[in-house]
Each structure stands twice: as structure tokens, then as C-alpha cells.
Amino acid sequence: MNALTLTPTQVMAAVGALLVLVLVWRTASRRAKAAASAARTGARFVSLAGRVLFNAALIVVAQWIVITQRGSGWLLVAMLAVPALFASYTLTKALTVTTYEPRRRGGERR
């Protein structure tokens, strides 16, 4: 009776096919994770852009009211200077390049 005898070539082919299936599965799962991460990043960007536009509109409306209603000199300076300070701080922080140097064992730096 020749129930189930596999040749060494058939065993190697089966192992190779299993290996290919595992590699395809891992690649697909990594791509799915990357796509989900990109979607979250896109959603965060849209949310951030919406908040930035809303806050900018609030600042513009407040400045417009003070300018058109002929506010006092100090109120006009404050309404123009305070948002400019926030904007300059944010831009400076965003455009400043910082580096990350991971520490080695024992707290040594390279």
C-alpha cells in the first residue's frame, strides 16, 4: 500500500510553499498597518488644519472689530501684537531642527 509517501522533492516544495504563504501574509499585514497609520496621519492633518483655520478666523474677526471700531491705541497694539507673538513662537518652534541621539549602554554618548 502506497498510502502517503512523499519524495524529498515534494517535501521541499511543500515547505517552500508554506514559506511563501507566511511571507505574503506578513507583507500584507505590514502594508495594512502602514495604510491604517497613513489614514490616521491624514485624519490628524485635516483635524489640525481645521483647528488652525478656525483659530485664525477668530483672530482675524477680533482684529477686524478692534480696527473698524476705532479702538484705543493700546488695544490696537495688543490685538495686533499678541497673535503675532503666538505665530512667531509657533513658527520658530516648528522650524527649529532638533536631533535625537540615542544613548548607548551605560549612558555613554557617541
VENJOMO-V428582 format. One record per run of one state. SS is the DSSP state (H for helix, E for strand, C for the rest). FROM is the first residue (numbers start at 0). TO is the last residue. Records with the same first field share a line. If there is no record, write none. Layout:
BEGIN
SS->FROM-TO + FROM-TO
END
This chain:
BEGIN
C->0-6 + 68-71 + 95-103 + 107-109
H->7-67 + 72-94 + 104-106
END
